[in-house]
């Protein structure tokens, strides 16, 4: 009942339903948690190193790319989609170009680091 005593000054002496009371409590708990996270988590203030940023974004971006390719793969289903071979070759060519650009970008980084 200490929670009820804490909320009475905020909502006043109104008669509220159990639903309204629980909603008010949830809102207050969110504010309390939000405030606690900012004070206890000092790592957010520090910028991430280049390696930490790479690791952070690697999994998310790679999974998104694989998911997008799988969605494109679904378009090969003739029962659901109507396309001709020229359109299929165009999609494959664009994906291959994107992959070759990715390979080139990573190989370029390796070559640049040998000289420095």
ROVOLUM-610187 format. One line per 4 residues: number of its first residue (from 1); their letters; for each residue z, y negated, x negated of N, C-alpha, C. Coordinates in steps of 0.02 Angstrom, whole numbers, plus 50000, padded with zeros to 5 digits. Layout:
ROVOLUM-610187
NUM = a = Z,Y,X,Z,Y,X,Z,Y,X | ...
This chain:
ROVOLUM-610187
1 = xxxx = 50000,50060,49960,50000,50000,50000,50000,49937,49958 | 50005,49944,49892,50004,49885,49850,49935,49852,49852 | 49882,49892,49862,49815,49864,49868,49810,49821,49930 | 49841,49843,49984,49840,49803,50046,49876,49737,50036
5 = xxxx = 49932,49739,50000,49969,49678,49987,49929,49630,49944 | 49888,49659,49898,49848,49616,49854,49791,49583,49891 | 49766,49616,49943,49708,49589,49979,49727,49542,50035 | 49788,49545,50059,49810,49503,50115,49801,49429,50099
9 = xxxx = 49820,49404,50039,49808,49333,50027,49734,49315,50027 | 49691,49361,50009,49620,49347,50005,49590,49342,50074 | 49605,49390,50117,49574,49392,50183,49617,49357,50236 | 49676,49338,50218,49720,49306,50265,49756,49357,50308
13 = xxxx = 49783,49336,50363,49820,49380,50408,49776,49404,50465 | 49712,49412,50453,49666,49435,50505,49676,49509,50518 | 49662,49528,50579,49661,49599,50595,49591,49625,50577 | 49589,49671,50530,49524,49698,50510,49523,49773,50522
17 = xxxx = 49463,49798,50529,49455,49870,50540,49460,49905,50473 | 49467,49971,50477,49470,50011,50416,49406,50004,50377 | 49349,50000,50411,49284,49992,50378,49282,49927,50338 | 49302,49872,50369,49302,49808,50334,49349,49809,50275
21 = xxxx = 49407,49840,50284,49456,49844,50229,49427,49882,50170 | 49395,49940,50184,49367,49979,50128,49311,49941,50093 | 49270,49905,50131,49216,49865,50101,49246,49811,50056 | 49297,49778,50079,49330,49727,50038,49358,49757,49974
25 = xxxx = 49388,49815,49980,49416,49848,49921,49362,49867,49871 | 49306,49892,49896,49251,49911,49852,49224,49850,49815 | 49219,49794,49849,49194,49733,49818,49243,49710,49764 | 49307,49711,49779,49357,49691,49730,49357,49737,49669
29 = xxxx = 49348,49802,49680,49346,49849,49624,49285,49837,49580 | 49228,49819,49610,49169,49804,49571,49180,49744,49526 | 49212,49692,49554,49226,49634,49513,49274,49649,49457 | 49324,49690,49470,49372,49708,49419,49338,49748,49364
33 = xxxx = 49297,49797,49383,49262,49838,49334,49213,49796,49293 | 49178,49751,49326,49130,49710,49291,49165,49667,49238 | 49221,49640,49255,49259,49599,49208,49286,49641,49150 | 49308,49702,49164,49335,49744,49112,49281,49765,49062
37 = xxxx = 49222,49779,49086,49168,49801,49041,49149,49747,48991 | 49147,49686,49012,49128,49632,48967,49180,49622,48912 | 49243,49629,48929,49296,49617,48879,49304,49675,48831 | 49295,49736,48854,49307,49793,48811,49246,49813,48771
41 = xxxx = 49187,49798,48794,49126,49819,48761,49101,49762,48717 | 49120,49764,48653,49100,49712,48607,49032,49726,48577 | 49006,49787,48584,48943,49805,48553,48884,49767,48584 | 48890,49746,48647,48836,49710,48680,48821,49644,48646
45 = xxxx = 48872,49614,48615,48862,49550,48582,48823,49557,48517 | 48826,49614,48485,48792,49624,48422,48719,49645,48435 | 48673,49614,48400,48603,49636,48408,48592,49705,48377 | 48547,49742,48407,48533,49809,48382,48489,49805,48320
49 = xxxx = 48499,49852,48275,48456,49854,48216,48387,49879,48237 | 48340,49873,48192,48272,49896,48207,48270,49970,48222 | 48309,50009,48185,48311,50081,48197,48342,50097,48265 | 48397,50062,48282,48430,50073,48346,48384,50055,48404
53 = xxxx = 48346,50000,48397,48299,49982,48449,48244,50034,48457 | 48220,50061,48400,48169,50113,48403,48195,50174,48440 | 48254,50196,48424,48283,50254,48457,48296,50240,48530 | 48319,50180,48546,48333,50162,48615,48270,50165,48658
57 = xxxx = 48215,50138,48634,48154,50133,48674,48111,50195,48668 | 48118,50235,48616,48075,50293,48605,48077,50341,48663 | 48134,50363,48684,48139,50413,48737,48113,50385,48803 | 48132,50325,48819,48113,50296,48883,48037,50287,48887
61 = xxxx = 48008,50257,48835,47936,50244,48837,47895,50307,48831 | 47919,50354,48792,47882,50417,48785,47883,50456,48851 | 47940,50458,48883,47943,50494,48947,47900,50460,49000 | 47898,50393,48999,47856,50357,49047,47782,50371,49034
65 = xxxx = 47762,50375,48970,47693,50388,48953,47673,50459,48974 | 47716,50507,48961,47701,50576,48980,47697,50581,49056 | 47741,50547,49091,47741,50547,49164,47675,50517,49191 | 47653,50463,49160,47590,50431,49182,47531,50477,49170
69 = xxxx = 47531,50513,49115,47476,50560,49101,47477,50617,49151 | 47536,50641,49169,47541,50694,49220,47515,50669,49287 | 47527,50606,49303,47501,50579,49365,47425,50576,49364 | 47397,50559,49306,47324,50560,49299,47298,50631,49304
73 = xxxx = 47335,50678,49278,47316,50749,49281,47313,50772,49354 | 47356,50746,49395,47355,50764,49466,47289,50744,49499 | 47257,50692,49473,47194,50670,49503,47138,50721,49493 | 47147,50770,49450,47097,50821,49439,47095,50872,49496
77 = xxxx = 47142,50869,49541,47145,50915,49598,47089,50898,49648 | 47039,50941,49650,46981,50930,49695,47000,50935,49769 | 47055,50968,49785,47076,50973,49854,47103,50907,49880 | 47128,50864,49835,47157,50801,49855,47114,50741,49840
81 = xxxx = 47071,50746,49790,47031,50689,49768,46958,50707,49762 | 46916,50657,49770,46844,50666,49763,46821,50622,49705 | 46792,50652,49654,46768,50615,49595,46709,50653,49566 | 46671,50617,49525,46616,50651,49490,46634,50660,49416
85 = xxxx = 46592,50695,49380,46607,50710,49310,46606,50647,49266 | 46566,50599,49283,46563,50537,49244,46630,50500,49249 | 46660,50498,49308,46725,50466,49316,46779,50504,49278 | 46776,50570,49279,46824,50610,49242,46818,50598,49167
89 = xxxx = 46756,50594,49142,46746,50580,49071,46771,50511,49052 | 46763,50463,49097,46787,50395,49083,46863,50394,49076 | 46898,50429,49121,46971,50432,49117,46993,50464,49052 | 46961,50520,49035,46979,50555,48973,46964,50512,48912
93 = xxxx = 46908,50477,48913,46890,50433,48856,46941,50378,48848 | 46963,50346,48903,47013,50293,48897,47079,50320,48870 | 47099,50379,48892,47161,50408,48866,47155,50426,48793 | 47097,50453,48773,47087,50470,48703,47085,50407,48659
97 = xxxx = 47055,50354,48684,47055,50291,48647,47126,50264,48638 | 47165,50267,48690,47234,50244,48686,47274,50286,48636 | 47262,50352,48636,47297,50395,48589,47274,50382,48518 | 47210,50371,48507,47187,50357,48439,47214,50289,48415
101 = xxxx = 47220,50240,48460,47250,50176,48441,47323,50186,48421 | 47358,50229,48457,47428,50243,48441,47433,50276,48373 | 47390,50325,48359,47390,50359,48294,47376,50309,48239 | 47327,50266,48250,47310,50216,48200,47368,50168,48187
105 = xxxx = 47402,50148,48239,47459,50102,48231,47514,50134,48189 | 47529,50197,48201,47581,50230,48162,47558,50245,48090 | 47495,50262,48080,47471,50274,48012,47466,50209,47973 | 47450,50154,48006,47447,50089,47974,47515,50068,47948
109 = xxxx = 47567,50082,47986,47635,50066,47966,47653,50104,47902 | 47636,50168,47899,47650,50208,47840,47614,50183,47778 | 47551,50162,47785,47513,50137,47729,47542,50071,47705 | 47563,50028,47750,47591,49964,47732,47656,49972,47692
113 = xxxx = 47695,50021,47709,47760,50030,47676,47752,50057,47604 | 47697,50090,47589,47688,50117,47521,47681,50061,47471 | 47653,50005,47489,47641,49950,47443,47701,49905,47435 | 47746,49907,47482,47805,49864,47477,47862,49906,47456
